[in-house]
Amino acid sequence: MVIENIHTQMGKLKSIASAVLIGTAETTVPNMLAMLCILAVFLPSFMMEGAARGLFVPLALSVGFAMLTAFVLSVTLFRSCRSGFCTMDTFTLTIAAGLKFP
């Protein structure tokens, strides 16, 4: 979702840095809300008892940490990598050729 929005902004704006900032800012809150909704499903596993708790709590923790890490990286690291490695010339040539960005 972030990548698609950044490419949409690159088509509208002249600067890559501003396109990356605006594209990321527009998708941060929806991504965070989607992540929180998914994590809320795992909250009842912390109230279980016995063997079920032993099975589901590690699953909930691993999914939670993985999703939180992915969210933080998509907001911070991906934004800086995208503005550093992508140029407007490659974007224009790719759009003109009808190819899609990875």
C-alpha positions in Angstrom: 0.0 0.0 0.0 2.8 2.4 0.8 4.7 1.6 -2.4 1.6 2.2 -4.5 0.9 5.5 -2.8 4.4 6.7 -3.2 4.3 5.9 -7.0 1.0 7.8 -7.3 2.6 10.8 -5.6 5.7 10.6 -7.8 3.4 11.0 -10.8 1.9 14.1 -9.3 5.0 15.8 -7.7 8.4 16.8 -9.1 10.4 16.0 -6.0 11.0 12.3 -5.0 11.6 13.3 -1.4 8.3 15.1 -1.1 6.5 12.3 -2.9 7.9 9.7 -0.5 7.1 11.8 2.6 3.5 12.5 1.5 2.9 9.0 0.3 4.1 7.5 3.5 2.2 10.0 5.7 -1.0 9.3 3.9 -0.8 5.5 4.6 0.7 5.5 8.1 -2.6 5.8 10.1 -4.5 3.3 8.0 -1.6 0.8 8.2 -1.4 1.3 12.0 -5.2 0.8 12.4 -5.1 -2.4 10.3 -2.2 -3.7 12.4 -4.0 -2.9 15.7 -7.2 -4.7 14.5 -5.2 -7.8 13.6 -3.4 -7.7 17.0 -6.6 -7.3 18.9 -7.7 -10.8 17.7 -4.8 -12.3 19.7 -5.7 -10.5 23.0 -8.1 -13.2 24.3 -5.2 -15.8 24.1 -3.6 -14.0 27.1 -6.7 -14.8 29.2 -6.7 -18.6 28.4 -5.5 -21.1 30.9 -3.7 -24.4 30.7 -2.3 -26.0 27.6 -4.2 -23.6 25.3 -2.4 -20.6 26.9 0.9 -22.4 26.4 0.2 -22.9 22.7 -1.4 -19.6 21.8 0.5 -17.0 23.8 3.8 -17.6 22.0 2.0 -17.4 18.7 0.3 -14.1 19.6 3.7 -12.7 20.8 5.5 -13.8 17.7 2.8 -12.4 15.4 2.7 -9.2 17.4 6.4 -8.6 17.3 6.6 -9.4 13.6 3.8 -7.0 12.7 5.2 -4.2 14.9 8.6 -4.6 13.4 7.2 -4.6 9.8 5.2 -1.5 10.5 8.2 0.4 12.0 10.4 -0.6 9.1 7.8 0.4 6.5 7.5 3.8 8.1 11.2 4.5 8.7 13.7 2.4 6.7 11.6 1.9 3.5 11.0 5.7 3.3 14.7 6.5 3.5 15.7 3.7 1.1 13.1 4.7 -1.5 14.0 8.3 -1.6 17.7 7.5 -1.9 17.6 4.7 -4.5 14.9 5.9 -6.9 15.3 8.7 -9.4 12.6 10.6 -11.3 14.2 9.6 -14.6 13.9 5.9 -13.9 10.3 6.4 -12.8 9.4 8.3 -15.9 11.1 5.8 -18.2 9.4 2.9 -16.5 6.0 4.5 -16.8 6.6 5.3 -20.4 7.6 1.7 -21.1 4.5 0.4 -19.4 6.5 -1.5 -16.8 5.7 -1.8 -13.1 8.0 -1.0 -10.2 8.9 -3.8 -7.9 
